[in-house]
Amino acid sequence: MEQTDIELIERWKETEPDLRRLWEEHLEFEEQLEAFNKRVYLTPTEQMERKTLQKKKLKGRDQIERILAQLRQRR
């Protein structure tokens, strides 16, 4: 995510509860994915879980982008 987006999120997350929730989920998914990526071997179940996390993270990022687009229009 670009630095300008992160700055916008930091500025608005206190007044936009959906943005705050999505951002916290995004960071959590990132952390979980990082843990999977550090492992040398993943079981098939872990591989599926990793894929699911990636999809959830992408979906959340899309939602964040929509909120940010709305916030940019307000300026």
Phi, psi and omega in degrees: 000141183289152181300322180296323177295317180297318178297320178295319178299313181299324181289323188256350187296335180286331183257350180242095185299325179294319178297317180298313181298314181296321180294317179296319176297317180302313180295321179294316178298319179301316180296316180295319179294323177299320178296318177296319183293337179282342183279144180285322184228137175240137175291164177304322177296317179294324177297318178294319179297320178298315178298318179298316178298318179299318180294318179297318180296317179295317178298316178297321179295320176300318179294320177299316180299321178296317179296317180297322178298319178295319180293323178295325180291330181292332185302000000 
